[in-house]
Each structure stands twice: as C-alpha cells, then as structure tokens.
C-alpha cells in the first residue's frame, strides 16, 4: 500500500486564522517547493506546496474537478467520488485514502467551493472536511478534521502559479514517522502526477463558463503564493 493521506481536494491556501508562525521550506524537487508549519492548538503541522506550470487557467480547474481521475493524480487516493453538488462551483466529494499496513485506511467527505477574483483572475478552491455528512464505514477511519485550499494565480497568459495547502488531523493512531513522511510526500507527489496529466487534451481544451481566462495579467501586490510569514 502506498503511504500518504491525500486530500482533495478536487479535491488542493488554506483558510487558517492569521498567524505569525512562518512556513519552513522542507523540500525542493522538480520545480516544486514544499513547506510545513506549526498550527496553533494542534499537534500536527500544516503543509503547503507551490509550483509553476505552463497551462491555461481553465485546464488546471478542469483537472482539479476531475473526480474520476482522482486516483491518477492525488497521491494515495484509492477512490474519489462526487456525492452531491449545489452548483458548478460547489461540491461534496467522498475520498478513500491508502495508508501502509498496519495503519487503517482513511476516508473523508470534503466540501469544496470555487471562487475567482474578477480583477486578478486568481482562482481559489477552499476545502472543508464534513466527517458527519455520511455514515462511517467499518473498513475505514473517518478523518475528523480537514481544511485546505488550492490557489491558482495567473503569472502570464500561459503560465500559472499553483499552491496546495492543507491541515489534516487524520484520527486514530498514526506513527510519527508516517505523519512526517505524509507532510512532504502528499503535496509533492500530487504535483508531480498533476504535471504529467495536465497536457492531456481533455484538460487543455476544457471550457468552464464560470472561469474567466486572463487575456492579460496585471501584477497585483500580495498575490504571490510564496509562503513567507503570511497566513
């Protein structure tokens, strides 16, 4: 079994409360930077990964919304299914995540909502775990707490900066070594797989009426995804 807790995230900068705690760079590989930081009142750290891709904005959104392909790009994802949708930009997804023996696999219900800034065209998909939305199953440990965000910032017409941030409390007992591994492997390997799938025509030719594609980019202070000390 592969080792990781994956989140959707259609599944996915996280809606944490503002904090002075700085992000710490823990790994760089294949143009992907992975950071972690402590979270107040939690024994587990949050993670954030940032990378740049040559793609249209809509193609990235289409990939993040492709639940059928979830196991192909979300690291450790065994299954990803949409169980309900309030609108094209709001969804409830059920995911099963693979963990190494003897740790029991996890499942989660994740509510996601997409919003786009009309000025910068930045897209943010926020995520929140809803552990009581569906009955628990005996084969899995239900993730009791999950929050996260995908953010896509257009740099120029065909270049996007994308970040994937999350804080997860997986429930049950998980060894410290595994938790530390997941904090790095989950976002890193998710981005590696995303970059492999993104050139596919079904994403590059995708259309979304609720996504405004940038015809030109106006640089706006504060839109960089480099973690620094913010959020």
ZILINRA-V943692 format. One record per helix or strand. SS is the DSSP state (alpha for helix, beta for strand). FROM is the first residue (numbers start at 1). TO is the last residue. Records with the same first field share a line. If there is no record, write none. Layout:
SS=FROM-TO ; FROM-TO
//
This chain:
beta=24-29 ; 32-37 ; 46-54 ; 77-87 ; 90-97 ; 106-116 ; 123-129 ; 141-142 ; 145-156 ; 159-169
alpha=57-64 ; 67-73 ; 176-197 ; 201-204
//
